[in-house]
Amino acid sequence: MKVLANDGISKSGAETLKNAGFEVIIKKVAQEQLKDYLNQNAISVLLVRSATSVRKDIIDNCIHLKVIGRGGVGMDNIDVAYARSKGIAVINTPAASSSSVAELVFAHLFGGVRKLHDANRNMPLEGDSRFKDLKKAYAGGIELRGKTLGIIGFGRIGREVAKIALGVGMKVIASDKNIGEVEITLEFYNDQSIKIPIKTEPIDMLIKDSDYITLHVPAQDSPVIGAKEIAKMKDGVGIINTARGGVLDEEALLEGIESGKISFAALDTYENEPTPAIRLLMNESISLSPHIGASTNEAQERIGVELAEQIISILKKTKA
């Protein structure tokens, strides 16, 4: 059977599949050519990330397709229910990248409270001529210890974020539609650990009491955070979105920054990918990254192997 990894796969994942007898093709086929390529090459398994969409036209017309795999958490680029109704297995890797995304949240958060994202823009340009002015401009940083982090969406990623926050000495508030209470385990050297129960609360309470807010929800039909929610937040709040574009109203975010309500924001995902709004890209109060939350070497290795193991299990059962 042939596997097309259209958005790539880790070496370990590819080797696992090859050792199980699969032919692995690692090639980027353009979206408009994908349907024909799948048919012409009798592809049984299509692996994608966020760059490739698998919609009804592909599902209906690719007769050899048996498995669609998404390397990552969200599957909003795949018509999941429709594919499954046609007997095609749809899989993803919800746990593999949780730590990577959580660490990116704190990379942005640490940088944001010390204005490093903006300092790194200006120091190369003016560090030799305006050193004292820049030192003054970037003074007045804020410590995270003792501050309150609000986590909207308390699944695997949200819980990993909570672990880091607790380790840093932050207070944690969480909100989730489906989860009432979660026990967070912090692990230390020498097999020591401590368990901390966290009860979730309504978003209205979270946004009023949080110094910083981070979003970890799936794609939504409308923003989770908009102008109404921002108005209820603390003055000087910081907002981080590493979830999905559209869960945070970007226009309301910019208005909040301009009014001083929001001290800084951090974005890894955008409403208009791969062409984010210029106003976001040019705003000195926003820390930016190009949708790289899951893009660590460790996460990609875990994703590849997890996808491979699921594919082998599914297609072995089919043969049996």
N, C-alpha and C positions, 0 to 999 in steps of 0.2 A: 504494500500500500504506500501511496505517496503523501507526504506532508509538505505543504507550502507554508513556510514561516515568512509571511509577507512583510511583517514589521520586525523581523529578526528573532533569534532565539539564542540563549547562552550555549556555549560549547558543551557544557555538561548535559544540558537538555537535549541537544542534538545527538550527542553520543549515546545517551540512554535510549533514544528512539532507534538509532541505527543498530544498536546491539540487540534490540527486540525485533529487528528485521524490516524496519520501515526505511523507505528512501526519503531523505530529508532535503528539500530544496529551499535554500535561503536566498530569496530574491525579492526585490521590490517591484511588484507589478502595479502599474498605474490603475487607479480606481475604475476608469472607463474601459480598461482592457481586462479587468480581473475575471469577469464572467467567462469570456472566451478562453482565457488561459486555463482556468479550472477545468473546463470541458475538454479542451484539446490535450491536456496532460493527465486526465483522469485522476484529479486530486481528490483524495478521500478526507483529508484533514486540512482545514485552513486555520492558521494561527495568526492573530492580529493583536495590535495594541490599540491606541486611540487614533492612529493615523488612517486606518482602513475601516470602512463601513461595510457591514454585511446586512443588506436589506432584502426585501421580498423578491426583487428581481433575480438576485443571485440564488436565493434559497429555492425559488421555483424552477430555475433553469439549469442548475448544476446537479445533474443526476447522480454523480459519483460521490457527492459530499455526504459524509457520515458524522463528522464532528467539526464544530466551530469552537476554537479556544481563544479566550481573551487573556492576554498576559497582564494581569492587574485586577483591580477591584470592580470598577463600574463597567456595565455592559450596555450603556445607552447608545453605543454605535452599532449594536446588533439587534435585529428584530427577534428577541429571544423566544417569546411565546409562540410566534409564528413558526420559527425553525423547529421548535420542539413538537408543535402540532403536526409537522411533516416528518417526524421520526428522526430528526437530526439532533444529536446531543450537543448541548451548549455548556461549556465549562469556563471557569475563571480561576483566579488564584487569590482569594480574598485575604489570606493571612501573610503571604510572602513579602509584601512590601510595606507592611504596617510600620515597622521600626524606621524604615528609610523616610517615609513621609513625616513621621513624628519628629525625627531629627531635623528635617528641613524647616518645620514649624519653628523650632527653637533657634535654628541658624538665623532665620528672619527676625525672630523676636529679640534675640540678643543684639543683633545688628541694629534693629529699629530703635531700641531704647538708648543706644549710644550713638545713633545717627551715622553708623558706619557706611551704610549704603550711599549716603550723600558725600561723606568724607572721602570715600574711595573714588568718587567722580572728580572731586575738586583738588585733592592733594596732588595728583600727577600734573595738573594744569597750573596750580598756583602755590604749591607747597614751598617752593624755593623763594617766592617773592612776597607771599602774604601769610607766612607761617603763624605769626602772632594773631592776625585777624581770624584765621581759620580755627586756631586754638580756642579763641573766645567764642566763635560761632558754634563750635561743637562741644562746648562745655555744658554742664548742667544735665549730664546723663542721668538715667534712672536705674536703680537696682530692681531686679525681679523678685528677690527674696522678700517675702511678706506681702506681696501683691496677690490679687485674686485673678485666676484665669478661668474664664467661662468656656466650656467645651460644648459646642452644639453638634450633637451626633456622637453617641457613646458606644460605637461598635469597636472593632479591633483597633483601628487607627486612633480613635478618640481615647481609648484606654492606654495606648502606648504614650500618647501625649501626656496623659495624666501622670503616668509613672515618672516621666522626666520632670514635670512641674513639681511633683511632690519631692523629688530628689533635690531640686533647686531650692526648695523651701517656700514654694508658692502655696496658696490656698486654692482649692479646686472646686468649681461648681460645674455640674454637667446637666445637660438636657437631652432627652431622647423620647420619641413617641412610643417606642416599644419596650423600653428597658426601665425598670423601676429602681433596682439597686444592683450594684456590681462590686465585687470584692477585688481590689487591686493588690497584687503581690509585688513587693519590692524585694529584689534579690541582691544579696551582698556577698562579699568574699567569704570563703570558708563555709559555704552552704547555709549561711544565715539568711533569714528572710523575715519580712513583716507584712501582715495583711491589713489593708485599710478599706473599710466599706464606704462606698460613695453612693448616696441616694440621688437620683435625678430629680430635677425641679422644672417647672414650666419655664419656657423661654422668657416670658415677661419678667420673671424674677431674676433670671440669670443676667439679662442685659442691664438691669438696674444696678446690680451689685458687682459686676466684673470690671476690673481695670483693663483687661485684655480679653479679646474674644477670638476664638478660632473655630472655623467651620469644618465639619467632617460628615457631611450628608451626601446622599446620591443626587443626581440631576433632578431638578424640580421644574414644574410648570411655571412657577412664579418665584421671585426671590424670597429667601428665608429672612434676609436682612434688607430692609429698604428704609426710606426716609422716616417712616413712622417708628420703626424700631430704633434707629439711630438717635432720634429725638429723645428717647427714654434713657439713653446710655449716660454714663458718667462723662463729665467734661474731660477731655484729654485721653479718651479711650484709644486703644490700639486694636486694629482688626486684621486678622490673617485668614486668607482663603487659599487652601491647598486642595480643595475638594473638587468642585466643578464650576465652570463658568456659568453665570446665571443665578447661582444661589445667593450672590451678593449683588445688589443693584449698584452698578458702577457709577451711574450718574449721581445717585444719592451719596455714594462714598465720596466723590469729588466735592460735592457741595458741603459735606460734613468736614472735609479737610480745609476747604476755603474759609468756612465759618469759624474754625478753631475747635469745633466739637471733637473732631478726631485728630489725635496728635500724629499718628502715622498709620500706614497700612502696609500689608505685605501680600503680594499676589503671585501665585504660581499658575493659576488658571484664569481664563478670561472669557467674556461673553463672545468675543469674535476671534477665535483662534483659526488660523495662525496669524491673524493681523489685528492685534490688540489696538484699542483706541490710542491715538497719539497723545491725547491729554493725560492718559494714565502713564504712558512711557516717559513723558517729560516732567512729571510731577516729582519734585524733590522730596516729598514726604512719603513716597511709596517705594518700598523695597520690592524688586522685581526678579523673577526667575521664569524661564520658558517651559513650564509644565514638566519639571524634572523630579517631582516628588518621589517616584519609585525608581529613579535612575541612579542607583548605586550598584557597584559591581556585585555586592553580596545579594541584593534583592533580585537582580537579574538572574543570578545563578539559581536562587531558590525558585523563582518563577518558572524558569526553563525546566528544571527537574520536576516540579510539581505538575506542570502541564503534561510532560512526557509520561509520568506515572499514571495520570488520569486517562490519557489516551490509550495507553497499553491496557489498562484495566477494562475500559469500555469496549474496545474492539476485540479483546480476548473473549469477553462475555458474549459478544455478538457472534463470534465464530463458534463458540460452544453451543 
